[in-house]
């Protein structure tokens, strides 16, 4: 493969994922502002719950987008599907920045936000499968984990930009200005990202089709899993990855403000600093999964989250300072990284080519159930129980189920990719370093 084409392809796919998670991050980071302007209420908790409910509603349309755009990708190609999903996401993002307030148009304001969130969910549902598969298909031998991690790197860069812009605005604007109009600026900035991303995706090459096959004859007697079984595994993996992902990376700034009493500017500064380190480490963990395997890498992340979640949250709630919050969220984010950087490639490797619809559908359904409504569920749990440690239960339960599911999966890191047309079930002639590690 031409190196220039490979770099262009990965950059175009990452750009779309960056915009998707830029918007999701911005929405979560300015949730307290949206709550006051679009979902006003005499009860601040009720107002915030309504805001996070709108955040979650965006995930309800993901399964429909996954089926429609996934089928579109299977028929018209991954490049065309990525271009369409990116355009829809960008237009909806800009639209959120233009929505009038509740005081200006009444109930129409939250209804418009819900409509735009549904549009974003539809486009986001068709983004993951083509994007992750597109990236992995351009990888060289023994580098699929690294290339697949760029999918997550795009997410991290998008979230970093969202938190960074949010912090910058909160630093130069007064709280009154931020509440009045400052929260709109990050959404409108998404219009610039839309133009850049459309240019990259329009000029990107179509991805090569590849199968995965063993580098040596399989003597384990393992029975191949059906597509339905793989879809169930993907659903569990995506759901148990999404719940702690949204909690740790996107809900925590709101938790810092509402529970720990930290001001918005400091909470966004902490998120920005953490995302800088998180983004830089994503490809390192992706490469690690190429060396030690997908299962081992994900299990490291699950074990770390389970062991660190309680002491991290206990430390944050006991100290209730910016420094304690920064340390606690950093520890949780770095633990989550081992799961997040590895999952995109793991999911793609479960399925053969031209099965984007299966990937999209299972992934989108899992996010609709477990991902989008996690911030709302955690907010409600903290309010109902009065316990500041309520998020710990969500993290530990999700990671425990994830570990059980991954432990039963076939290791795919050491399978060899071959061009379509060569028999996917025929073993390669000579083992390589990866096959030695797989023994």
N, C-alpha and C positions, 0 to 999 in steps of 0.2 A: 504493500500500500504506500502511496505517496505521502510523505510526512506533512507536506503543506496541506493536502486535502484532509488528512487526519486531524490536524490542529483546527482547521476551519470547521470541520464537522462537530468536533467536541465543543468548540466555543459556541456554535449556534444552538446546540441542544442545551448547554448550560445556561445560555441567555434566557431561554424560555422558563426554565425552572427558577432562575433568579427572579424574574418578574413575578411569578406566581407567589413565591415565598416572601418577596419584598412586600407585596400587598397584604398577605396574611400577617406578616410581622407588624406592618404599620397599623393595621386594624387593632391588633392586640395591644400594641404599645401606646396607642392613643385612645384606648377603650374608655378611660374615665372621661375624656373630653366628649366622645361620641355619646356616652350615656347622658350627659347633661344637655347636649344640643339636639339630639335626635330622639332619645328615649327618656324625657324628663319624668321625674316622679318625686313625690314627697319623701319616699323612702330610698336613700342612696343605694342600698343593697338590691332592691327591686329593679332600680334603673340599670345597675350594672349587670344583673341577671338577664334583663331584656337585651342588653348589648351583646353579651356572650351568646344568648340564644340566636341572635341574628348571625353571629360568627358561625355557630353550629349549623344553621339553616343552609349556609353555603355548601355544606357537605352532603346535604340530602339530594341535591341534583347531580352529585358526582357519579353515582351508578349509571344514570341515564347518559351522561356525557361519556362515560367509560365505554358503554355499549356502542353508542352511535359513532363516536370518534375512533374507538378501537376497531370497529368494523371498517371504517373509512381508511384507517392505517393498513389493515390487512389487504384491502382492495386497491387503494391508490398509492400506498407507500407511506413509510414513516415520516418522510420529509414533508409531504403535503399535509398530513395530520398535525404535525408540530406547528406548521405555519398557521393553520386554521385556529387551533386552540390558543396559540399565542395572541392572535389578533383579538379574539373574543375577551381574553383575560385583560389585555391592555385597555380596551375601550371601557370595560366595566370598572376598572381601577380609576380611570380618569373621571368616570361618572360619579363615583363616590365622593370625589373632591368637590363636585358641583351641586350636590344635593342640598336644597334649602333646609333650614332648621325647622323644628317642630313649631316654633313660635310664628314662623312665616307661612307655612302651608298646612299646619296641623297634622292629622293622621297620615296624610300623603307622604310625609317625610320618612317615617319608619317603613312604610310600604315600599317606597322607592329603594331604600337601603336593602330591604329583603329581596327585591327583584334583582338588584345588581349583585347581591351575594349569591343568588341562585345562578345567575349568568356566570359568575366566576367559578362556582362549583362545577357547573356543566363543562366549562373549558378545562378546569383543573383535572376533572375526571378523565379527560382524554390525553393528559400531558404525561403522566408518569410512565405508562407502558412504552409508548413510542420513544420517549426521551431516554429512558434507561436502556432499552434494547438497542437504540441507535448508537449510544455511546459504547456499549460493550462490544457491539459488532465491529467497531473500528480498532479494537485492542489487538496488540501483538501477542505472541505466545507468552503465557505466564503473566499477563498484565491486565486481565479482565477485572480483577478486583480494584486495581488502580484506576482504570478508566471508568468503571461503574461508580466509583466514589466521587467522580466529578459531577455526577448527578446531585449528590448530597452537597458537594461544594458549591454548586449553583444555588441551592437552597440557603446555605449558610451565608453566602455573599449577599443574597437578597435580603435576608433577615438582618445582616450587619448594616447594610445600607439603610434599612428602615429604622433600626434603632439609632444609628449614627445621625441620620437627618432629624429624627425625633429629639435626640439629645441636643443637637446643634440649635434647633429652633427653641427648645426650652431654655437654652443658655442665653440666647440673644433677645428673646421676647419675654414680656412680663406674663405672669400667670393669666391675667385678664386677656391679653392678646392671644395667647396660646389657646385659651378656651373659646375666644370669639372667632378667629379665623386661622390661626397658626396650624391647627390640626389638619386643615385641608391641603396644605402645601405638599406634604409627602405623597398624597394621592395624585395630585396634579403633576408632580415630578415623574410619576409613572408614565406619562405621555412621552417623555423623552426616551425612556427605556423601551417603550413600545416601538418607536421609530428605529432605534439601533438594532433591536432584536429582530424586527421584520427584515431589515437589510441583511443581517447575518444568516437568517434562516432561508431567505429567498436564494441566496448565493451559495448555499451549502450543497455538497454532493449527496446523492442517494447512497444509503448504507449498503454494504455487501451482505448477502445472506449467508449464514453459517449454521452448521450443526455442531453439537458437542458429542464427542465419542471418547471412550476409554483409551488411555495410552497403553493399556495392557489388558489382557483378557480378564474379565470379572469372574473370580472363583469364589465369591462370597455367597452365591446362591440367592442374592437379594432379588425379590420379585419386583419388576418394574411397576411403578405406580401409575394409575390411570389419571387422565386429565382432571377428573372430578376430585380425586384424592389430593392431587397437587394444588388444585384451587382452594381446597379446604386448608391445606397447610399454609398457603399464601395468605389466606384470610386471617388465620390465627397469628401468623408472623407480623403482618401489617398492622393488625389491631393492637397487638401487645407492644409493638414498636411505637405506634402513633400516640397512645395514651400518655406515656412518660415524656415523649418528644414534645407534645404541645404543652404539657404541664411545666416541664423544666425550662424550655427555651422561650415560650411565649406567654404563659400565664404568670410566671414569676415576677415580672415588673409590676403587675397589678397586685399580686400578693404582697410585695414589698411595700406598696403604698397603703393598701387597705388594712393589712394585718400587722406589719412591722412598723408602720408610721414613717417610712422613708419618703422623702419628697420625690416627685416625678423626675426631676432632672438627675438626681443621684441614681435612681433605679434604672433609667435609660443609659446612664454612663456605665454602670456595672454590666448591663447587657451588651453594650458596644465593645467593651474591653474583652468580655468573655467570647463574643463572636469572632473577634480578631484572632485569638488563640485557637478557637475551635476550627475556624476556616483553614488556618495554616496546617492543622494536624489531620484534616480529613484525608488527603492523599497518602499520608504516612500510614494511617490505619488501613486504608484500602490496599496498599502494597503489602502490609503485614498479612492481610487475609490471603494474598497470593502465596505467601511463604508458609504459613502455618495452617491455612484452611479457613473456610467461611465459618464452620461450626465452632471451632475453638475461639475465633475472634469474637463472635456474638456471645458465646458463653462467658467470656471474660467480662464483657459489658454487663450482662445480666447479673453476674455475681457481684460486681463492683457496685451496681445500683442498689442491690438488696442490702449489702453490707454498709453502705455509706449513707443511705437515705435518712435513716432515723437520727444518727449523730449529726448529720449536716443540718437537718431542720431543727433539731433540738438546740444546736449552737446558734442558729440564726434567730430563733424565737427568744432564747434566753438573753442574748446580747442586744438584739434589736438595733444594731448599728450598721452603717454602710459597709464597714470592713468585714463584719461577720456575714452580711448578706452576700458580699462579693466572694468570700471564701467558700461559703456553703453552696452557692449556685455554680461556682467554678468546679467544685468537686463533683457535683451531680452531672454537669455538662460533659466533663471529660470522661466520666463513666459511660454516659449515654453514647458518646462518640463511637465506641467500639461496636455498638449495635447499628447506629445510623449510617456510618461509612460503609458498612458491609452489606446491609440489607438490599440495596438496589441491585447489585450484581447477583446476590443469592436468589432473588426473586426471578430475575431474567433467566438464570441458569436452570430453573425448575422446568421451563417450558421450551419446546422446539420453536423454530422460526414460524412466522405467520400465525402466532397464537396471541397476538396483542389483545384481542377481545377478552380472552381468559384472564390475562394479567390485569388489564384495566378494570374489569368487572369485580374481581375478588378484592383487589386493592382499594377501589373506590367504595365498595360496600363496607369494608373494614373501617375506613376513615370516617364514613358517614355515621357509623355506630359508635366507634371508640375514640376517634380523634377529635372531630369538630366540637362535640359537646363536653369534652373533658374540662375545659376552663369553667363552663357553667356548672357542671357537676361538682367540681372542687369548691367553687364559690359557695354553692348551696350547702355542701357538707361542712365547710368551716362555719357558716352562719348557723346551721341547725345544731351542730354538736358543740359549738363554742370552743372547739379544740383547734389550736394553731398547727397541730401536727397531722391533721386529717389528710393532707396530700401524700403522706408517707404510705398509707394503706394502698392508694392507687398505684404508686410506683412499685412497691414490693409485690403486689398481686400480679401486675402486668408482666414484670420481669421473671417471676417464677413460672408463669404459664409459657412465656416465650422460651425460656430455657428448656422446658419439657418438650415443647414442639420441635425446637432446633436439634435437640439431642437425638430425636428419632429420624431426622432427615438424612438423606444421602449426601455425602461430601461431594461437591461439584467443582471445587477449586482446581483439581488436578485432571479434569477432563480436557481433551484437546479439541480446539475449534477447527473445523474443516469446511471448505467452501461447499455450498449447496450443489448437489449433483453427485458427490461422493457419498458412499453409504455411511450413514451415521452410526450404524451398529457394528461396523467392522473395526477391530482394534488396529491401532497404528503399529508399524513394523518394529519400532525401537523405543524403549522407554527413555524418558528424560529425567531431569532432576526432580520435577514435580511428582512423577510417578514414584520415585524413591521415597519422597516425603509421605506419599499417600499409603505406603505399605504398613 
